[in-house]
């Protein structure tokens, strides 16, 4: 954690070159606020005391982070300051990580007379660390505001960080710049400040996609790891705090971040880092993944039922409005014969017969699930009413002799089906009943609970493990004629377990988690740049997000 216990007020501003007259009243800026382009000048509140220098606060250690009391009391503290003091770009209010949710971040609050947008640059006196620049999201549809409140990410701990703010009017013309320096405290976590970066060829800036690599680690020897956010140079620019169980995905909905911070806890975090809602899952524990159902405003979550003697075979629903949790599907009811064939491995306390590790909505009421233990992708329809099995994608040998044989789609062409797959992703097609799905094919032919499976059809795995590769796979699925076809694939470093793949623009972000590395590949499957972690923990998944509409201006989160 952070070495805290000090409060700094009145750190001098290094450069005060902002020349506008500051006469506005500072308030938090949220989506839905009045369009500030209609009112170019902020109203003066004569009761406010105008700040004469920057106020920089490093909060005291404040116990547990994800509690309603902690989050609301912090917001009240900030609101109280803003209600009594007029902060300006020359003399802003700066809080280091006030809500405790994002290490290496600081919130900044100030008012400008003219409605404006802002870009910021963070730089340090270290030639090996490039400057970090982004345009800030201010929460206004117009893109400009007089009331500025931001969470700045990208700071380098245990160093003096220079922050340069550049202001633009509603027409995009630069108005002015101002700079100041803040000392970021030392951060004591397992995070690496810089990853080992291998550039396979000379890569131009526009060959890599914009965004921050969000690295989700597995737990090893009980050590807790946060969500680490790396830029394209492999520099750590943020660290989202988690309580216990790792996070496997961040969902972006209406300007909020949603992610799990413990096995039974999911949070809704706004662009300033406040966890506005903290959802509890009761007797259920999240495992691996969740998907958003917009019409129901709910998450469908892969889960364990702690009252059962099986794990990773349950789907639950979390209503985001009410926080109500309900059981949707016990997969033992969908595939009872597969469950009955499974055997508890020696030493295990609970049966992991399915090990479902990914979920994707296909239609509003049907999902595709990745069953690692059965090397199968299973579609289940009508999940909110009367769930029913619709199809299975796998080698037919896995289901031979069972009542599910007729559900296995036929392969079009000569290829080896996926084995031990992770991170399936659905992509809509142009024709009804036709679409694509891409995934990380671990190419691992093993099931600890089903030693009876015939793996002879998996020819790619019939080599020694030290010579084996994993693969990016993309299937074309045709529900009309019940077929699936491998339309794209290429080799990636082998990882028997974990791992992920994500299409980002024309590129692919691929994580070979057991080897603790991830890379960005071009549309032809050529590796552009690879990043390797020295941590003891494996990497479970890596996704690249722009964080546009959250911290940065834009609306193109992946």
C-alpha positions in Angstrom: 0.0 0.0 0.0 0.9 3.7 0.1 3.1 5.3 2.7 0.7 8.0 3.9 0.1 9.9 7.1 0.9 13.4 5.8 -1.1 16.3 4.5 0.4 18.9 2.2 -1.4 22.2 1.8 -0.2 25.1 -0.3 2.6 23.6 -2.5 3.8 26.4 -4.7 2.9 26.4 -8.4 5.9 26.2 -10.6 4.5 28.1 -13.5 1.5 30.4 -13.3 1.0 31.6 -16.9 -2.8 31.2 -17.1 -4.1 34.7 -17.8 -7.9 34.3 -17.8 -9.9 35.9 -15.0 -11.2 33.2 -12.7 -14.7 34.1 -11.4 -16.6 30.9 -11.3 -18.1 28.7 -8.6 -16.6 25.1 -8.6 -19.0 22.3 -8.6 -18.7 18.6 -9.7 -19.4 18.2 -13.4 -21.7 15.3 -14.4 -23.4 14.0 -17.5 -26.7 15.7 -18.0 -25.6 19.0 -16.6 -26.7 22.2 -18.5 -24.8 22.7 -21.7 -22.1 25.2 -20.8 -21.7 26.5 -24.3 -25.0 28.4 -23.7 -23.4 30.3 -20.8 -19.8 31.1 -21.4 -19.1 32.9 -18.1 -19.5 31.2 -14.7 -21.5 33.0 -12.0 -19.5 34.5 -9.2 -20.5 33.4 -5.6 -19.4 36.3 -3.4 -19.3 34.0 -0.4 -16.4 31.9 -1.7 -12.9 32.5 -0.6 -10.6 32.5 -3.6 -7.6 30.2 -3.3 -4.2 31.9 -3.7 -2.1 28.7 -4.2 -2.5 25.1 -4.9 -3.9 22.9 -2.1 -2.5 19.4 -2.4 -3.8 16.7 -0.1 -2.6 13.2 0.5 -5.3 11.5 2.6 -4.5 9.6 5.8 -4.9 5.9 5.7 -8.6 5.3 6.1 -9.2 1.6 6.6 -11.4 -0.5 4.3 -11.9 1.2 0.9 -15.1 -0.4 -0.5 -17.6 0.7 2.1 -20.5 3.1 1.6 -19.3 5.1 4.6 -15.7 5.6 3.3 -16.9 6.6 -0.2 -19.6 9.0 0.8 -17.6 10.6 3.6 -14.7 11.3 1.1 -17.1 12.9 -1.3 -18.7 15.0 1.4 -15.2 16.2 2.5 -14.4 17.3 -1.1 -17.8 18.9 -1.6 -17.3 20.9 1.6 -14.1 22.4 0.3 -15.6 23.2 -3.0 -18.6 24.9 -1.4 -16.4 27.4 0.5 -13.4 28.0 -1.7 -13.0 29.1 -5.3 -10.2 27.0 -6.9 -8.6 28.1 -10.2 -6.1 26.6 -12.7 -3.5 28.7 -11.0 -4.6 27.5 -7.5 -6.4 24.2 -7.9 -7.5 21.6 -5.3 -5.5 18.4 -5.8 -6.3 15.2 -4.0 -4.0 12.2 -4.3 -6.3 9.1 -4.9 -9.0 10.4 -2.6 -11.4 7.4 -2.8 -8.6 4.8 -2.6 -9.7 3.1 -5.8 -6.8 4.1 -8.1 -3.2 4.3 -7.0 -1.0 6.6 -9.1 -3.9 8.9 -9.7 -4.9 12.4 -8.4 -8.1 14.3 -8.6 -8.0 18.0 -9.6 -10.8 20.5 -9.1 -11.0 24.1 -10.4 -13.2 26.7 -12.2 -12.5 28.7 -15.3 -14.3 31.8 -16.4 -14.6 30.7 -20.0 -16.0 27.2 -20.9 -13.1 25.1 -22.1 -11.8 21.6 -22.6 -8.5 20.4 -21.2 -5.6 18.2 -22.1 -2.9 17.2 -19.6 0.6 16.0 -19.7 2.5 14.3 -16.9 6.3 14.3 -17.1 9.2 13.4 -14.8 13.0 13.9 -14.9 13.7 10.4 -16.1 14.6 10.0 -19.8 13.5 6.4 -19.7 9.9 7.4 -18.9 8.1 9.2 -21.7 5.6 12.0 -21.0 1.9 10.9 -20.7 -0.7 13.0 -22.5 -4.5 12.7 -22.8 -7.5 14.9 -23.4 -9.7 14.9 -20.3 -13.3 13.8 -20.1 -15.4 16.6 -18.4 -18.8 14.9 -18.4 -20.4 17.4 -20.7 -22.0 16.6 -24.0 -20.7 19.9 -25.4 -17.1 18.9 -24.5 -16.5 22.2 -22.7 -17.2 23.4 -19.1 -16.4 26.0 -16.6 -16.6 23.5 -13.7 -13.6 21.2 -14.0 -13.3 18.0 -12.0 -11.0 15.2 -13.2 -9.1 12.1 -12.2 -5.6 12.3 -13.6 -3.9 9.0 -14.1 -0.3 8.3 -15.2 1.7 9.5 -12.3 5.1 8.0 -11.3 5.4 7.3 -7.6 8.2 8.5 -5.3 9.1 11.3 -7.8 8.2 14.9 -8.5 5.6 14.9 -11.3 5.1 18.0 -13.5 1.5 18.4 -14.7 0.9 20.7 -17.6 -2.7 21.7 -18.4 -3.6 23.1 -21.8 -7.0 24.8 -22.3 -9.1 25.1 -25.5 -12.3 27.0 -26.1 -15.4 25.6 -27.7 -14.0 26.1 -31.2 -10.9 24.1 -30.3 -8.5 27.0 -30.2 -5.8 26.9 -27.6 -6.4 29.5 -24.8 -3.5 29.0 -22.4 -1.4 26.6 -20.4 -0.5 26.3 -16.8 1.9 23.9 -15.0 2.5 22.8 -11.4 4.6 20.0 -9.7 3.3 17.5 -7.2 5.3 14.9 -5.3 3.6 11.5 -5.7 4.1 9.2 -2.6 5.8 5.8 -2.7 3.5 2.9 -3.5 4.1 -0.4 -1.9 2.4 -3.0 -3.9 3.4 -6.0 -6.1 3.1 -3.8 -9.2 6.0 -3.5 -11.6 6.8 0.1 -12.7 8.0 -1.0 -16.1 7.6 -4.3 -18.0 10.2 -5.8 -20.2 9.4 -4.7 -23.7 10.4 -6.6 -26.9 9.8 -4.8 -30.2 9.9 -7.4 -33.0 10.4 -4.7 -35.6 10.4 -0.9 -35.9 6.9 -0.1 -35.0 5.4 3.3 -35.9 3.2 5.0 -33.4 0.0 4.5 -35.5 0.6 0.7 -35.7 -0.2 0.3 -32.1 -3.7 1.1 -30.9 -4.5 3.7 -28.3 -5.3 2.6 -24.8 -4.0 1.1 -21.6 -3.3 -2.6 -21.2 -5.3 -3.7 -18.2 -3.5 -6.7 -16.7 -5.4 -9.1 -14.5 -3.2 -11.4 -12.5 -3.9 -14.7 -10.9 -3.2 -15.1 -7.1 -0.1 -17.0 -6.0 0.8 -18.0 -2.4 -2.1 -15.8 -1.2 -0.5 -12.6 -2.5 -3.1 -10.0 -3.6 -2.5 -8.1 -6.8 -4.4 -5.1 -8.3 -5.4 -4.3 -11.8 -2.3 -2.8 -13.4 -2.7 -0.3 -16.3 0.3 -0.1 -18.7 0.8 2.3 -21.7 2.3 1.3 -25.0 5.8 1.8 -23.6 5.2 -0.7 -20.8 5.1 2.0 -18.2 2.6 1.5 -15.3 0.1 4.4 -15.4 -2.6 3.3 -13.0 -3.4 0.6 -10.5 -7.0 -0.2 -9.6 -7.3 -1.5 -6.1 -9.0 -4.8 -5.4 -9.9 -6.4 -2.0 -9.5 -10.1 -2.7 -10.4 -12.2 -5.7 -8.8 -10.9 -9.0 -10.8 -9.0 -11.6 -11.1 -10.6 -15.0 -12.9 -7.9 -17.0 -13.9 -4.2 -16.8 -17.3 -3.3 -18.2 -18.0 0.3 -19.3 -21.6 1.4 -19.0 -22.9 5.0 -19.2 -19.7 6.6 -18.0 -19.0 4.1 -15.2 -16.5 1.3 -14.6 -17.9 -2.0 -13.3 -15.5 -4.7 -12.0 -15.2 -7.2 -9.3 -13.0 -6.4 -6.3 -13.6 -9.7 -4.4 -15.3 -13.0 -4.9 -18.6 -11.7 -3.7 -18.3 -8.0 -4.5 -18.7 -5.9 -7.6 -18.3 -2.1 -7.7 -19.7 0.8 -9.8 -17.0 3.5 -10.0 -17.5 6.9 -11.6 -14.9 8.9 -13.6 -13.6 10.6 -10.4 -12.9 7.2 -8.7 -15.8 7.1 -6.3 -17.4 3.7 -5.9 -21.0 4.9 -6.0 -22.5 1.4 -5.6 -21.0 -1.7 -4.0 -22.9 -4.9 -4.9 -22.8 -8.0 -2.7 -23.5 -11.4 -4.1 -24.6 -13.2 -0.9 -24.1 -16.9 -1.0 -22.5 -16.8 -4.5 -18.9 -16.2 -5.5 -18.1 -14.7 -8.9 -15.7 -16.8 -11.0 -14.0 -15.4 -14.1 -16.5 -13.4 -16.1 -19.8 -11.5 -16.4 -21.8 -10.0 -19.3 -24.2 -7.1 -19.4 -27.9 -7.4 -20.5 -29.0 -3.9 -21.4 -32.8 -4.4 -21.5 -32.8 -5.9 -18.0 -30.0 -3.6 -16.8 -28.4 -6.6 -15.2 -25.2 -8.6 -15.2 -25.3 -12.4 -15.9 -22.3 -13.7 -13.8 -20.4 -17.0 -13.8 -20.5 -18.1 -10.2 -20.0 -20.7 -7.5 -22.8 -21.5 -5.1 -21.0 -21.8 -1.7 -23.8 -24.1 -0.4 -23.1 -26.7 -3.1 -20.3 -29.3 -3.5 -19.6 -28.2 -7.1 -17.9 -25.0 -8.4 -17.9 -22.9 -11.6 -21.1 -24.3 -12.9 -23.7 -21.6 -12.0 -25.1 -18.5 -13.7 -26.6 -15.8 -11.5 -28.2 -12.4 -12.3 -27.4 -9.1 -10.6 -29.9 -6.3 -11.0 -27.9 -3.1 -11.2 -30.8 -0.9 -10.1 -31.9 -2.9 -7.0 -28.8 -4.9 -6.2 -31.0 -8.0 -6.1 -29.2 -11.3 -6.9 -31.0 -14.3 -8.3 -30.0 -17.7 -9.5 -30.5 -18.2 -13.3 -29.0 -21.6 -14.3 -27.5 -24.5 -12.5 -25.6 -26.1 -15.4 -26.0 -29.5 -13.9 -29.6 -29.2 -15.0 -28.5 -28.4 -18.6 -25.9 -31.2 -19.0 -26.7 -33.7 -16.3 -25.0 -36.6 -18.1 -21.7 -34.7 -18.4 -21.9 -33.9 -14.6 -22.6 -37.5 -13.7 -19.6 -38.7 -15.7 -17.2 -36.4 -13.8 -15.0 -37.7 -11.1 -13.6 -35.7 -8.2 -9.8 -35.6 -8.4 -7.9 -36.8 -5.4 -7.3 -34.0 -2.9 -10.0 -31.8 -4.3 -12.9 -30.8 -1.9 -15.4 -29.7 -4.6 -16.1 -31.0 -8.1 -15.1 -28.6 -10.9 -16.7 -30.6 -13.7 -17.4 -27.7 -16.1 -15.0 -24.9 -15.2 -16.9 -22.3 -17.2 -14.5 -19.4 -17.8 -16.2 -17.0 -20.2 -19.7 -15.8 -21.1 -21.0 -13.9 -24.1 -24.5 -12.9 -25.1 -25.5 -14.1 -28.5 -29.1 -12.7 -28.5 -30.9 -10.9 -25.7 -31.8 -14.2 -24.0 -29.1 -16.6 -25.1 -25.5 -17.0 -24.1 -22.3 -18.8 -25.2 -20.3 -20.4 -22.5 -16.7 -21.7 -22.5 -16.4 -25.0 -20.7 -12.7 -25.5 -20.1 -13.0 -29.0 -18.6 -14.9 -30.2 -21.7 -13.0 -28.2 -24.3 -16.4 -27.1 -25.5 -18.3 -23.9 -26.3 -21.9 -24.3 -25.4 -24.9 -22.1 -26.4 -27.9 -22.0 -24.0 -31.1 -20.2 -25.1 -34.0 -18.7 -23.2 -31.9 -18.3 -20.1 -34.3 -16.0 -18.2 -37.4 -18.3 -18.6 -36.8 -22.0 -19.5 -33.1 -22.5 -20.3 -32.3 -25.0 -23.0 -29.2 -26.4 -24.7 -28.9 -25.2 -28.3 -25.5 -26.3 -29.6 -22.0 -27.4 -28.8 -18.7 -26.5 -30.6 -16.0 -29.1 -30.0 -14.5 -32.3 -31.5 -17.2 -34.9 -31.7 -15.1 -37.4 -29.7 -15.7 -35.4 -26.5 -19.4 -36.1 -26.6 -19.4 -39.5 -28.4 -21.7 -42.0 -26.8 -23.7 -39.4 -24.9 -27.2 -38.0 -25.5 -25.6 -34.7 -26.5 -24.0 -36.0 -29.7 -26.7 -34.4 -31.9 -26.0 -31.0 -30.5 -22.4 -30.9 -31.7 -22.0 -28.9 -34.8 -20.2 -30.3 -37.9 -16.8 -28.8 -38.8 -16.5 -27.3 -42.2 -13.0 -28.0 -43.4 -10.0 -29.9 -41.9 -8.9 -28.3 -38.7 -8.4 -29.2 -35.0 -11.0 -27.9 -32.6 -10.1 -25.8 -29.7 -8.9 -27.4 -26.5 -9.0 -25.9 -23.0 -10.0 -22.6 -24.5 -10.4 -19.2 -22.8 -11.8 -15.7 -23.5 -14.5 -16.4 -26.2 -15.9 -13.3 -27.9 -19.0 -13.0 -30.0 -19.0 -10.8 -33.1 -22.4 -10.2 -34.9 -22.7 -11.3 -38.5 -24.7 -9.8 -41.5 -27.0 -12.7 -42.0 -29.5 -14.1 -39.4 -28.1 -17.2 -37.7 -24.5 -16.5 -38.9 -21.8 -14.8 -36.9 -18.2 -15.2 -35.8 -16.5 -16.0 -32.5 -12.9 -15.6 -31.6 -11.0 -17.1 -28.7 -7.7 -18.1 -27.2 -7.1 -21.8 -28.1 -4.9 -23.0 -25.3 -4.4 -26.3 -27.2 -4.3 -28.2 -23.9 -5.9 -31.7 -24.0 -6.5 -32.4 -20.4 -9.5 -32.7 -18.1 -8.9 -33.5 -14.4 -12.5 -34.6 -13.9 -13.0 -36.5 -17.2 -10.1 -38.9 -17.8 -12.4 -40.9 -20.2 -12.3 -38.2 -23.0 -10.8 -39.3 -26.3 -8.3 -36.7 -27.4 -7.1 -38.4 -30.5 -8.8 -35.9 -32.8 -6.8 -33.0 -31.4 -3.7 -33.4 -33.7 -2.2 -30.0 -32.8 -1.7 -31.2 -29.3 0.0 -34.5 -30.2 3.5 -33.0 -29.7 5.6 -32.6 -26.5 4.4 -29.7 -24.4 7.7 -27.8 -24.8 7.2 -27.8 -28.5 3.5 -26.9 -28.5 1.9 -23.6 -29.4 -1.4 -22.0 -28.5 -3.5 -20.2 -31.1 -5.7 -17.3 -32.0 -8.8 -18.9 -33.4 -11.7 -17.3 -35.2 -14.8 -19.4 -36.1 -17.6 -18.7 -38.5 -20.8 -20.2 -36.9 -23.8 -21.0 -39.0 -26.8 -21.9 -36.9 -28.9 -22.5 -40.0 -26.9 -25.5 -41.2 -25.4 -26.3 -37.8 -21.7 -25.9 -38.7 -18.6 -24.1 -37.6 -15.6 -23.2 -39.7 -12.1 -22.0 -38.8 -11.7 -18.8 -40.8 -8.6 -17.4 -39.2 -5.8 -18.6 -36.9 -2.2 -18.1 -36.0 0.3 -19.4 -33.5 1.0 -17.6 -30.2 3.2 -18.5 -27.2 1.9 -21.6 -25.5 -0.1 -21.3 -22.3 -1.9 -24.5 -21.1 -4.1 -22.5 -18.7 -5.6 -19.0 -18.4 -4.9 -16.4 -21.2 -7.0 -14.1 -23.4 -7.4 -12.6 -26.9 -9.1 -9.3 -27.8 -9.7 -7.6 -31.1 -8.8 -3.9 -30.8 -9.4 -2.0 -34.1 -7.5 -4.1 -36.7 -5.1 -5.5 -34.2 -5.2 -8.3 -31.6 -4.1 -8.1 -28.0 -3.2 -11.6 -26.9 -2.1 -12.7 -23.5 -0.2 -16.0 -23.0 -0.7 -15.9 -19.2 1.3 -18.9 -18.0 4.3 -17.3 -19.6 3.5 -14.0 -18.0 3.5 -12.1 -21.2 1.1 -10.4 -23.6 1.5 -8.7 -27.0 -0.2 -6.7 -29.7 -0.4 -8.3 -33.1 -1.4 -6.7 -36.5 -4.3 -7.9 -38.7 -2.0 -10.5 -40.3 -1.1 -12.1 -37.0 2.4 -10.5 -36.9 3.7 -9.6 -33.4 4.3 -5.8 -33.1 5.4 -5.5 -29.5 5.5 -7.9 -26.6 5.5 -7.2 -22.8 6.7 -9.6 -20.1 6.1 -9.5 -16.4 8.7 -10.5 -13.8 6.0 -11.2 -11.2 5.6 -14.5 -9.5 1.9 -14.6 -10.4 0.7 -15.7 -13.9 -1.4 -13.2 -15.9 -4.9 -14.4 -16.1 -6.1 -12.0 -18.9 -5.0 -8.7 -20.5 -7.5 -6.4 -22.2 -6.7 -3.0 -23.8 -9.2 -0.2 -23.0 -9.1 3.4 -24.1 -11.0 4.6 -20.9 -12.6 7.1 -23.2 -15.8 8.5 -21.7 -14.3 7.8 -18.2 -11.0 9.6 -17.7 -10.4 10.6 -21.3 -12.5 12.4 -23.9 -14.2 10.0 -26.4 -16.6 7.1 -26.4 -14.7 4.2 -28.0 -14.1 1.8 -25.2 -13.5 -1.8 -26.3 
